[in-house]
Amino acid sequence: MPNMIQEGMKVSFITILGNLFLSIFKLIAGIFGKSQAMLSDSVHSLSDVFSTIIVIIGFKLSMKNEDTEHPYGHERIECVAAFLLAIFLFITGLGIGWMGLSMILSGDYEHIKAPTFLAFSAAIISILGKEMMYWYTRSVAILLKSDSLMADAWHHRSDSLSSIGSFIGIIGSMLGFPLLDPIASIIICFFILKVSYDIFMDSVNKMIDKSCNLELIEQVRSMISQIEGVEDIDSIKTRLFGNRIYIDIEASADENLSFREAHGIAQKIHDQIEQNFEEVKHCMVHMNPKEKN
């Protein structure tokens, strides 16, 4: 557990430093490079700093052990962190979209200045930097099975996509189409809103006990059916609990078995599932008597 927390903190602090550098660099490039899209991108990178702080808090709290007030653990705190991150992203996206739309609706296109090579360079550096952050954070999120870290990884990917939008807008504006720069801000807005929606729905599903995917359920069913003494599988119920899974199983065995024998079969089912599916936090097994005709 300490190593997991340490690794999660490490990736978060590295990306915070990276985003601080990018947001300041893009702010300077947006001001001196005369690019509205780059200024919007700078705000997006700055939002990454605050969102990663949310992720750090959520990740650390979710790793706490069970206690008397939370006997099932604290994994769902990560869902809350991801939920807050989605709202934060949504507000950021709307703000960026409004800035671009206001410039377009103003009708004062003649005074929109074409971006300079500085803004162009900043867009390329941002794309490369954010893609590196995305793949690094994603790899650690998969390793630790962390929802909030994965949400933060997609936040980096949304920033990379928005930088691509900035790049296209800047190129178009430099080629004599200055209106493309604020249009790029609106495109960035839609990228951010889409990512915020995906993160929001994922966190909500894991907070309302949504069942896990059918593939895992079928794998569990196949494993149980191969255990000696199991006559039938009456029901398999699963629920997501943060980044972990709870499973409730009802299986049938010969009605003439002793209580000890039936318990032994249930224990085999329990142990097989918890040993072979790392994401399963707890498995509850109930045995029913199977009548013989």
Backbone torsions as a table, in degrees:
resi	resn	phi	psi	omega
1	MET	NA	-47.2	178.2
2	PRO	-58.1	-39.3	-179.9
3	ASN	-64.6	-37.7	178.9
4	MET	-64.4	-44.7	178.9
5	ILE	-63.4	-42.9	-178.6
6	GLN	-62.7	-42.7	-180.0
7	GLU	-66.9	-39.0	177.9
8	GLY	-65.5	-40.8	177.9
9	MET	-66.0	-37.2	-178.1
10	LYS	-62.0	-49.7	-178.7
11	VAL	-65.2	-35.3	-179.2
12	SER	-67.3	-44.7	-178.8
13	PHE	-68.3	-36.6	177.6
14	ILE	-63.1	-43.9	-179.4
15	THR	-71.1	-29.7	175.5
16	ILE	-62.4	-47.4	179.1
17	LEU	-62.3	-42.1	179.1
18	GLY	-62.5	-42.2	-179.4
19	ASN	-70.6	-33.9	175.9
20	LEU	-62.6	-44.4	178.4
21	PHE	-61.9	-47.7	-177.4
22	LEU	-65.2	-41.0	-177.8
23	SER	-65.6	-40.9	178.6
24	ILE	-68.3	-43.2	179.9
25	PHE	-62.8	-43.7	-178.6
26	LYS	-71.1	-30.8	176.4
27	LEU	-64.7	-46.6	178.2
28	ILE	-62.8	-43.4	-179.5
29	ALA	-66.0	-36.0	179.8
30	GLY	-68.6	-39.2	-179.2
31	ILE	-72.6	-54.0	-176.1
32	PHE	-81.6	-21.3	178.2
33	GLY	-92.7	1.0	175.5
34	LYS	56.1	51.4	-179.4
35	SER	-128.0	116.0	176.1
36	GLN	-65.6	-39.5	179.8
37	ALA	-62.2	-39.3	-179.7
38	MET	-70.0	-34.5	175.0
39	LEU	-64.0	-41.8	177.1
40	SER	-62.5	-41.8	179.1
41	ASP	-64.3	-33.6	177.9
42	SER	-64.4	-42.6	177.7
43	VAL	-62.4	-39.8	178.6
44	HIS	-62.1	-44.0	178.9
45	SER	-65.0	-37.4	177.8
46	LEU	-65.6	-35.2	178.2
47	SER	-65.3	-28.8	177.1
48	ASP	-61.7	-34.8	179.9
49	VAL	-62.9	-48.3	-179.2
50	PHE	-67.9	-38.2	-179.4
51	SER	-67.1	-36.0	179.3
52	THR	-67.9	-32.8	175.2
53	ILE	-63.0	-40.3	176.0
54	ILE	-61.5	-42.5	179.8
55	VAL	-62.5	-42.9	-179.9
56	ILE	-58.7	-47.4	-179.4
57	ILE	-62.0	-47.6	-179.3
58	GLY	-63.7	-42.7	-178.8
59	PHE	-64.2	-44.7	-177.2
60	LYS	-66.4	-42.5	-179.8
61	LEU	-67.4	-34.6	-177.9
62	SER	-68.2	-20.9	-178.8
63	MET	-84.9	-3.0	179.2
64	LYS	-65.3	145.8	179.0
65	ASN	-72.7	164.8	176.8
66	GLU	-60.6	149.9	174.6
67	ASP	-140.3	-178.0	-175.5
68	THR	-64.3	-30.8	179.7
69	GLU	-86.1	-20.4	-179.5
70	HIS	-133.9	71.2	-175.4
71	PRO	-66.3	-17.1	179.0
72	TYR	-97.1	6.1	178.6
73	GLY	94.5	-172.0	-173.5
74	HIS	-123.7	18.2	-174.6
75	GLU	-57.6	-31.6	-176.1
76	ARG	-70.7	-11.3	175.6
77	ILE	-62.8	-31.7	176.3
78	GLU	-63.1	-35.8	177.6
79	CYS	-64.9	-39.2	178.3
80	VAL	-63.6	-42.4	179.1
81	ALA	-62.3	-43.2	178.8
82	ALA	-65.8	-36.8	178.0
83	PHE	-62.1	-46.8	178.3
84	LEU	-63.7	-38.4	178.6
85	LEU	-62.8	-40.1	179.5
86	ALA	-63.4	-42.4	178.6
87	ILE	-64.2	-42.7	179.6
88	PHE	-61.4	-43.6	178.5
89	LEU	-63.5	-41.5	-178.8
90	PHE	-60.8	-46.3	179.7
91	ILE	-64.1	-41.8	178.4
92	THR	-60.8	-45.0	179.6
93	GLY	-60.9	-44.1	178.4
94	LEU	-61.8	-41.3	179.5
95	GLY	-62.0	-43.1	179.5
96	ILE	-65.8	-42.8	178.8
97	GLY	-62.7	-39.3	-179.1
98	TRP	-65.5	-38.1	178.9
99	MET	-62.2	-44.4	179.4
100	GLY	-67.7	-42.2	-179.0
101	LEU	-65.4	-38.5	179.7
102	SER	-61.6	-40.1	179.7
103	MET	-66.6	-39.2	-179.9
104	ILE	-68.8	-43.6	-177.7
105	LEU	-71.0	-19.1	-179.4
106	SER	-64.4	-27.9	179.8
107	GLY	76.3	-0.4	-177.2
108	ASP	-92.1	65.7	-174.3
109	TYR	-76.3	-24.1	-175.8
110	GLU	-66.7	-26.1	-177.3
111	HIS	-94.4	2.4	175.9
112	ILE	-76.9	115.9	-176.3
113	LYS	-87.3	141.8	178.4
114	ALA	-68.3	137.1	178.7
115	PRO	-63.0	158.6	179.9
116	THR	-99.9	179.8	-179.2
117	PHE	-63.7	-25.7	178.7
118	LEU	-61.5	-45.4	178.1
119	ALA	-64.5	-39.8	177.8
120	PHE	-59.5	-45.6	179.7
121	SER	-64.9	-40.1	-179.2
122	ALA	-63.2	-37.9	179.6
123	ALA	-62.9	-43.6	180.0
124	ILE	-65.0	-45.1	179.6
125	ILE	-62.4	-39.1	-179.6
126	SER	-65.8	-43.4	179.1
127	ILE	-58.8	-48.3	-178.8
128	LEU	-65.6	-44.4	-177.9
129	GLY	-64.1	-44.5	-177.7
130	LYS	-71.4	-33.0	175.8
131	GLU	-65.7	-38.5	177.1
132	MET	-63.3	-42.6	178.3
133	MET	-64.0	-39.9	-179.9
134	TYR	-60.1	-52.2	-175.9
135	TRP	-67.7	-36.3	178.8
136	TYR	-66.5	-50.1	-179.6
137	THR	-64.6	-40.5	180.0
138	ARG	-61.2	-43.5	-178.5
139	SER	-63.4	-40.2	178.7
140	VAL	-70.5	-38.5	179.1
141	ALA	-61.5	-41.2	178.1
142	ILE	-66.6	-41.8	-179.7
143	LEU	-62.4	-42.3	-176.7
144	LEU	-92.9	-5.3	-176.4
145	LYS	54.0	50.3	-176.0
146	SER	-105.8	119.2	178.9
147	ASP	-67.4	-43.2	-176.2
148	SER	-68.4	-36.8	176.6
149	LEU	-67.6	-37.8	177.4
150	MET	-65.9	-38.6	176.3
151	ALA	-62.5	-39.7	179.0
152	ASP	-67.7	-35.5	177.2
153	ALA	-61.2	-44.5	179.1
154	TRP	-68.7	-25.3	173.1
155	HIS	-65.0	-41.7	176.7
156	HIS	-63.9	-39.8	179.2
157	ARG	-64.7	-38.7	178.7
158	SER	-63.9	-35.4	177.8
159	ASP	-69.1	-35.9	176.5
160	SER	-64.2	-43.1	178.6
161	LEU	-65.6	-38.0	179.3
162	SER	-67.7	-32.8	177.0
163	SER	-68.5	-32.9	174.5
164	ILE	-64.6	-39.8	175.9
165	GLY	-62.2	-41.6	177.1
166	SER	-61.6	-43.3	-179.4
167	PHE	-58.9	-46.3	179.9
168	ILE	-64.3	-43.1	179.5
169	GLY	-63.3	-41.3	-179.1
170	ILE	-67.0	-45.0	178.6
171	ILE	-59.1	-48.2	-179.6
172	GLY	-61.1	-41.3	-179.6
173	SER	-67.2	-38.7	179.1
174	MET	-67.3	-25.2	179.8
175	LEU	-88.0	6.6	175.7
176	GLY	107.0	14.3	177.7
177	PHE	-123.7	73.7	-173.7
178	PRO	-60.6	-23.6	-178.8
179	LEU	-68.5	-20.4	-179.6
180	LEU	-66.0	-24.6	-179.5
181	ASP	-65.2	-53.7	176.2
182	PRO	-67.4	-29.1	176.0
183	ILE	-62.3	-36.4	177.9
184	ALA	-61.4	-34.7	178.1
185	SER	-62.4	-38.2	179.7
186	ILE	-69.8	-38.6	176.2
187	ILE	-61.7	-42.5	177.1
188	ILE	-58.2	-41.9	179.4
189	CYS	-55.9	-46.8	-178.0
190	PHE	-66.3	-36.9	176.2
191	PHE	-59.9	-46.3	-177.3
192	ILE	-66.3	-42.5	179.9
193	LEU	-63.0	-38.8	179.0
194	LYS	-64.1	-45.1	179.6
195	VAL	-64.3	-41.3	-180.0
196	SER	-62.8	-38.2	178.3
197	TYR	-64.5	-45.3	-179.5
198	ASP	-61.9	-44.1	179.2
199	ILE	-65.1	-41.0	-180.0
200	PHE	-60.8	-49.4	-177.1
201	MET	-66.2	-37.6	178.6
202	ASP	-64.2	-42.9	-179.8
203	SER	-68.0	-39.1	179.1
204	VAL	-64.6	-45.1	-179.8
205	ASN	-59.0	-34.9	-178.9
206	LYS	-82.8	-8.0	177.6
207	MET	-99.4	-12.1	-177.5
208	ILE	-113.7	24.8	175.2
209	ASP	59.6	43.3	174.4
210	LYS	-66.1	145.0	179.3
211	SER	-71.6	156.9	178.6
212	CYS	-79.3	178.4	-173.6
213	ASN	-68.0	154.1	-176.1
214	LEU	-63.6	-31.0	-179.5
215	GLU	-60.9	-44.7	179.5
216	LEU	-66.7	-40.0	179.9
217	ILE	-61.0	-42.4	179.3
218	GLU	-67.0	-34.2	176.8
219	GLN	-65.5	-40.7	177.5
220	VAL	-64.3	-44.1	-179.6
221	ARG	-60.8	-43.4	-179.5
222	SER	-63.8	-40.3	-179.9
223	MET	-65.7	-43.1	-178.4
224	ILE	-64.6	-41.9	-176.2
225	SER	-62.6	-21.2	-178.9
226	GLN	-89.8	-4.8	-179.4
227	ILE	-79.7	129.3	-177.7
228	GLU	-61.4	132.7	178.3
229	GLY	101.0	-16.5	179.1
230	VAL	-80.8	119.0	-180.0
231	GLU	-88.6	-45.6	-179.3
232	ASP	-145.3	158.1	172.3
233	ILE	-110.6	107.8	-173.9
234	ASP	-78.4	-39.5	178.1
235	SER	-162.7	148.5	173.9
236	ILE	-131.8	117.6	178.2
237	LYS	-118.1	131.8	179.0
238	THR	-125.5	154.2	174.6
239	ARG	-148.7	138.9	177.5
240	LEU	-79.5	134.1	178.7
241	PHE	-130.3	87.6	-172.3
242	GLY	66.5	-125.6	178.9
243	ASN	-97.8	14.0	179.8
244	ARG	-118.4	169.9	-176.9
245	ILE	-129.1	136.9	171.3
246	TYR	-108.2	139.1	179.9
247	ILE	-127.9	132.8	174.1
248	ASP	-116.3	124.9	-175.1
249	ILE	-124.5	138.0	169.8
250	GLU	-120.5	122.4	179.8
251	ALA	-129.3	158.7	-178.9
252	SER	-111.9	145.7	176.1
253	ALA	-138.1	166.1	-179.2
254	ASP	-51.5	129.0	-177.6
255	GLU	-65.5	-17.5	-178.4
256	ASN	-87.8	-1.6	177.4
257	LEU	-69.5	151.2	175.8
258	SER	-74.3	164.3	178.3
259	PHE	-58.9	-40.3	-179.4
260	ARG	-63.4	-41.5	-179.3
261	GLU	-67.2	-42.3	178.7
262	ALA	-64.3	-39.0	177.6
263	HIS	-64.6	-37.4	179.3
264	GLY	-62.4	-38.5	178.0
265	ILE	-66.6	-43.6	179.1
266	ALA	-61.7	-39.1	179.9
267	GLN	-66.4	-37.4	177.3
268	LYS	-63.0	-43.0	178.4
269	ILE	-60.6	-48.2	-179.6
270	HIS	-57.5	-50.4	-175.8
271	ASP	-67.0	-42.4	-179.5
272	GLN	-59.4	-43.8	-177.8
273	ILE	-69.1	-47.6	-177.2
274	GLU	-69.3	-26.0	179.2
275	GLN	-81.9	-28.9	-174.0
276	ASN	-101.8	-11.0	178.7
277	PHE	-126.0	98.1	-174.6
278	GLU	-60.5	-32.3	-176.7
279	GLU	-74.2	-11.4	179.3
280	VAL	-81.3	118.5	179.7
281	LYS	-83.9	-38.4	-178.8
282	HIS	-153.2	142.1	178.4
283	CYS	-125.4	125.2	177.3
284	MET	-107.5	129.0	-176.9
285	VAL	-122.0	131.1	175.5
286	HIS	-121.7	130.6	-178.5
287	MET	-102.4	132.9	176.6
288	ASN	-108.6	149.7	177.3
289	PRO	-76.0	134.4	177.7
290	LYS	-103.1	114.5	-179.0
291	GLU	-73.6	139.8	177.9
292	LYS	-95.7	131.8	-179.8
293	ASN	-73.4	NA	NA
